[in-house]
């Protein structure tokens, strides 16, 4: 046996797509911080990309709500509105001034002026819906099956916005609940966006706060759910093995950030390369190579600034 025939890691094969992505396609990426990482790669190459405009989102229930509500607002052409129960204000930690938030969005969107906030959040949801309606690919990255609901009315929240923990109920969705939630989302997308392809991924982020066993149970729930979705919607849904590439292929703490929880930039870049090699057509791959000097130039930050 030759030395080069011996592999000291598990090689995870990424199946080549029969209908790969093209440079002129439109992309929407929603979900966990891993979706944000990959979305930023799409954006850095100048591709037509919308990435987490409502902020990082982790659980399938919140992601399905964002898709449903954004499509509803986009299709209503300005006639619709978010439910009043989703909009609220809290005193800021510093001044105590009221700051407006939305339970279905992250902390990126907030404002001390109520009217301006309402306009911004409505516009953001509507624009996301428009992007989904015109997209070729929607990437959904699930991080956990755990979601939080308001005790007073059962409303699922995307972000707790540092509100008192006593007002929330923590709920771990089982496979059945996740399947119903994502199945309803897929039915809606099949009806409203017949040409859209939905690509599911599971974030390699490890949820230490739930305990590592609990984190693995959450990932297993998501993986089982996605597998069932892909079988139920074989022409519409697919799975990209980002989780396996980190956990099985790389499988080393040097591919994690300093917190030993998040994937390191090296791991994210490896997954991006695997996606480019197997999920993009030759013309798009060549475009990425040609655009690379421009991308690096944009990332370059000079040490000195000349006034």
Buried (B, 14 or more C-beta within 10 A) or exposed (E): EEEEEEEEEEEBEBEEBEEBBEBEBBBBBBBBBBBBBBBBBBBBBBBBBBBBBBBBBBBBBBBBBBBBBBBBBBBEEEEBEBEEEBBBBBEEEEEEEEBBBBBBBBBEBBBEEEEEBBEBBBBBBBBBBBBBBBBBBBBBBBBBBBBBBBEEEEBBBBBBBEBEEEEBEEBBBEBEBBBBBBBEBBEBBBEBBEEBBBBBBBBBBBBEEBEEEBBBBBBEBBBBBBEBBBEBBEEBBBBBBBBBBBBEBBEEEEBBBEEEBBBBEEBBEBBBEBBBEBBBBEEBBEBBEEBEEEBEEEEEEEEEEEE
